[in-house]
Structures are given as structure tokens and as C-alpha cells.
Amino acid sequence: MRRLWRNRGGELGFGVLAVGVSALAGWLVVYVSEPHYPDGPSAPVVTAPIAAAARPGASAERDAVATTLAARTPPASDLRVRVDVDAPQEPAFLCVDDAHGHRLFVGELTGTKTFVALHVRLNIGSSSVRVTVDGKPAALPESPTGLSITRKHGVRPLRAARRPCAS
């Protein structure tokens, strides 16, 4: 018996089957996620007022939970740390990143630079540089030095392999 589905001497393979199954799955996702109304798409959907009317005080409970959650999680702006780096006497090498690989500064620092991020990592080439974190001075233990600065953990030294621009 002759096969009806052939491609260049072979059977239609796994690729056609995969395309068919993925098309069917895509149609199913669209069909299931689309709202189906018995009176047509113009029928209004009323869910929240019914739920609130069924339980007296539900709105007050929901507001209390939202207030509690908001109090527990500070906004990202509260978690950011502000780092001021100043080289008043002589230019000093400085490499700064945000611990995600985004370099904020690389080069010789002359003057003052300010960095604001959730996590700031510094590689400082000279101990004459002054570093302040949120207005408080940070001590540089040695020259050259590396620092990791976050709001949660404060100022911590970095070993040479973990410093930005170390490789």
C-alpha cells in the first residue's frame, strides 16, 4: 500500500508532529484563557462586589493585610546605599560595579564621585581615598583594597579575587 504522506523518500517525521502539537497547545491556551460569557462578550463581570457583600468586613481585612505587607517590605529606594568616593590629594585608581557585572566607573579618580545602588563593590588603588557610606566614613584597611557595601550587611572587605576589575 502506498503511503500518502511522504517527503523526499521518507516519512514525515518528528518535526511535523511537534509543530502540530505546539499549534494545538497554543490554540488551547488561547481558548482557555479567553473569557467565555453566556450572553456574549458585552455581559458585565461582577466578582469583587459580590465577594465583599458575602463577607462583611472583608474589605477592612484586605486593607489590613495590605498595610502589614507594605510595612514589612521596604521600597527599593530604602535599600539602596549611597557611596561617596573622594580622592582629595592625588588621582587614584578606582573600579566600581553594582555586583551584577555592570561597571559604574573604571579609571583614575580625581575629585569626588557618588554611586547609588543596592550593592556597590569598590576596588580602590590608594589609601588616600576617602569613602563615605550614607554620610558615615568607612575605614580602608590597606592599600589597595576592595569593599563590598550594602544596606543590609554594611561595609565588608573583599578579597583580591572578588574585587571588580581584578582580572
C-alpha positions in Angstrom: 0.0 0.0 0.0 1.3 3.4 -0.9 1.8 5.9 1.9 0.1 9.2 1.3 2.4 11.4 3.4 6.0 11.3 2.2 8.7 13.9 2.0 11.6 13.2 -0.4 11.5 9.5 0.1 11.0 9.4 3.9 8.1 9.7 6.3 7.0 13.0 7.7 9.0 13.0 10.9 9.0 14.3 14.4 9.2 17.9 13.3 5.8 17.9 11.7 4.3 16.2 14.7 6.0 18.7 17.0 4.6 21.7 15.0 1.1 20.2 15.1 1.2 19.5 18.8 2.5 23.0 19.6 -0.1 24.6 17.4 -2.8 22.7 19.2 -1.4 23.6 22.6 -1.2 27.3 21.6 -4.9 27.2 20.5 -5.9 25.5 23.7 -4.1 28.2 25.8 -5.8 31.0 24.0 -9.2 29.3 24.2 -8.9 28.5 27.9 -7.6 32.0 28.9 -10.2 33.9 26.8 -13.3 34.7 28.9 -16.5 33.0 27.7 -19.7 34.7 28.6 -23.1 33.1 28.2 -24.7 36.3 27.0 -21.8 37.4 24.7 -18.7 39.4 25.4 -20.6 42.5 26.4 -22.0 40.9 29.5 -20.5 42.6 32.6 -18.4 40.5 35.0 -19.2 41.3 38.7 -16.9 39.4 41.1 -15.5 41.8 43.7 -18.7 43.4 45.0 -20.4 40.0 45.4 -17.4 38.7 47.3 -17.3 41.8 49.5 -21.1 41.6 50.2 -20.9 38.0 51.1 -18.5 38.6 53.9 -19.0 41.8 56.0 -15.7 43.4 56.9 -13.8 41.6 54.1 -12.6 45.0 52.7 -11.2 46.0 56.1 -9.4 42.7 56.4 -7.9 43.1 52.9 -6.7 46.6 53.7 -5.2 45.5 57.0 -3.2 42.7 55.2 -2.0 45.1 52.5 -0.9 47.6 55.2 1.0 44.9 57.1 2.7 43.6 53.9 3.7 47.2 52.9 5.2 47.8 56.4 7.3 44.6 56.1 8.8 45.2 52.7 10.6 48.5 52.3 10.7 50.0 48.8 13.8 49.5 46.8 14.8 53.2 47.3 15.2 52.4 51.0 17.5 49.5 50.3 19.9 51.5 48.1 23.2 52.7 49.5 24.9 56.0 48.7 28.6 55.8 48.4 30.8 58.9 48.0 34.4 58.4 47.0 36.8 61.3 47.2 40.4 61.5 46.1 41.5 64.9 47.5 45.3 64.6 47.3 46.2 62.7 44.3 44.5 60.7 41.5 43.8 57.1 42.5 42.7 54.1 40.5 39.1 53.2 41.1 36.8 50.5 39.8 33.2 50.3 40.9 30.4 47.9 39.9 27.0 47.0 41.2 27.8 43.3 41.9 25.7 42.3 38.8 28.6 42.9 36.4 27.5 46.5 35.5 30.6 48.7 35.8 29.7 52.1 37.2 33.2 53.6 37.0 36.7 52.5 35.8 39.7 54.7 35.8 41.6 57.3 37.7 39.5 59.3 40.2 40.2 63.0 40.6 37.7 64.7 42.8 34.5 63.2 44.1 32.2 60.6 42.6 28.8 59.4 44.0 27.4 55.9 43.4 23.9 54.8 44.4 22.8 51.1 44.1 21.6 48.2 46.1 25.1 46.7 46.2 28.3 48.6 45.4 31.7 46.9 45.1 34.8 49.0 45.1 38.4 48.3 44.1 40.5 51.2 45.4 44.1 51.6 44.5 45.2 54.1 47.1 44.6 54.5 50.8 44.5 58.3 50.4 40.9 57.9 49.0 38.1 58.8 51.4 34.9 56.7 51.3 31.7 57.7 53.0 28.6 55.4 53.1 25.3 57.2 53.6 27.3 60.1 55.1 29.4 58.0 57.5 33.1 57.5 56.9 34.3 54.0 56.0 37.8 52.8 57.0 40.1 51.5 54.4 42.1 48.6 55.9 45.0 48.6 53.4 46.2 49.8 50.0 45.0 48.6 47.5 41.7 47.5 49.0 38.3 46.2 48.0 35.0 46.8 49.6 31.5 45.4 49.3 28.8 47.8 50.5 25.1 47.0 51.0 22.4 48.4 53.3 21.9 45.0 54.9 25.5 44.0 55.5 27.2 47.3 55.7 30.9 47.7 54.6 32.8 44.5 54.2 36.3 43.9 52.8 36.7 42.0 49.6 39.5 39.6 48.9 41.5 40.3 45.8 39.8 37.7 43.6 36.3 39.1 44.3 37.1 42.7 43.6 35.8 44.4 40.4 38.3 44.7 37.6 40.5 42.2 39.4 41.1 40.0 36.3 
